[in-house]
Amino acid sequence: MDWVAALAEKLKTRAPGIPLEENVLMSRMTSFRIGGPARLVALPRSGEELSEAFRCAREMDIDPLPVGNGTNLLVPDRGLDAFVIRTFDGVGDIRCTGEAEISAGAGVLLSRLASFARDCGLAGLEFAHGIPGTLGGAVVMNAGAYGGEMKDAVYEVRALSETGELMTLREGELDFSYRHSVFSGGGGVVLGAVLRLAPGDTEGIRGKMEELSARRRQSQPLEYPSAGSAFKRPPGHFAAALIQEAGLKGTAVGGAQVSEKHAGFIINRGGATCEDVLRLMDLVRETVFRRSGVTLEPEIKILDGTDLDHPPAAGR
């Protein structure tokens, strides 16, 4: 019996209601619309089912791959020999727990969370309204935009450790920094979070959200599949500016292209493969390094094992 059959059997015994699917195309689960099949996918409908799926896998020494809305992932076309736990939608409870506090599950979309906060008259998540990911993924990478970051709002995180133990971490323990948290190295899984916000005027909050949404539509290639910003912001620079100054806007490899609208985005203009994107990212990094001496680090999470954290070839 291979690991897929063995794990599926274990899950059906321990969590009989949890939906399971085999050989699911990851292109259906990522905003890049790229990626071959994952061997086994669980679709938990609650935090309890998510926890049980995670623990069952760890008991078999399988490292599960939690996936929310898949908005910052690049998956190989050959697929993944992996157990994917899809947190999107199913793990989506959300409620006010205090005068200026909201508790939400990992699968809650940031746009829904920001709208909920607005309707409660709470400010502090306006920046998150147009970010397409889930709360869990946003906590893991300390997502941010327009001067706001998750670290500014997250007070407490409920998670499972690598061994499946329930833990609660608060502010100082979360190790937030630019596009990083204590969870960034993988191993555990975020179940939910408590956010502390500030009382505000509902209409004022709505107006700020509409302003930021308009800026996104005007400046970002939202009409194409992508994984958001392709590269992290280097200290003292903006990745998009460095890429544009290197003359790379519109540069393409196969179906992958540096957006002509925003140089910080790599888009799937139709039929792009994982290899297309990786080759284009390497080309961008090498060209920018030759021109400016700045090494761009990927913001996209690359799941095929390719190491893009090394210095660009031009710098070696």
Secondary structure as UniProt FT lines:
FT   HELIX           3..14
FT   TURN            16..17
FT   STRAND          20..25
FT   HELIX           26..28
FT   TURN            31..32
FT   STRAND          37..42
FT   HELIX           47..59
FT   TURN            60..61
FT   STRAND          65..67
FT   TURN            71..72
FT   STRAND          73..74
FT   TURN            77..78
FT   STRAND          80..86
FT   TURN            88..90
FT   STRAND          94..98
FT   TURN            99..100
FT   STRAND          101..105
FT   TURN            106..107
FT   HELIX           110..119
FT   TURN            120..121
FT   STRAND          122..123
FT   HELIX           126..128
FT   TURN            129..130
FT   HELIX           135..141
FT   STRAND          144..145
FT   TURN            146..147
FT   STRAND          148..149
FT   HELIX           150..152
FT   STRAND          154..160
FT   TURN            162..163
FT   STRAND          166..170
FT   HELIX           171..173
FT   TURN            178..179
FT   TURN            182..185
FT   STRAND          189..196
FT   STRAND          198..199
FT   HELIX           202..219
FT   TURN            222..223
FT   STRAND          226..229
FT   TURN            235..236
FT   HELIX           239..245
FT   TURN            246..247
FT   TURN            249..250
FT   STRAND          252..253
FT   TURN            254..255
FT   STRAND          256..258
FT   TURN            263..264
FT   STRAND          265..268
FT   HELIX           274..292
FT   STRAND          301..302
FT   HELIX           313..315
//
